[in-house]
């Protein structure tokens, strides 16, 4: 499956530590949405996507759409940071 335009396919990450060494809290009330980019669309002429497969991202909570193969679809606008 290949996403179109400003969509990204991710696999949710269960890691508690980011690549840069940042340790995320393990509280039940705080559930950061972290994923690994599997593939990206090409973006739009005004808003190209600046992510590559393998990037770890933080995205807005509850904005992903689960797919049948265990991955999720996220809009590029919902990406908060690259970790």
Secondary structure, DSSP 4 states (H G I P E B T S, - for coil): ----TTEEEEEE---SB-TTSPBPP--TT---EEEEEEEE----SSS-----TT-EEEE-TT--EE-TTS-EEEEGGGEEEE-
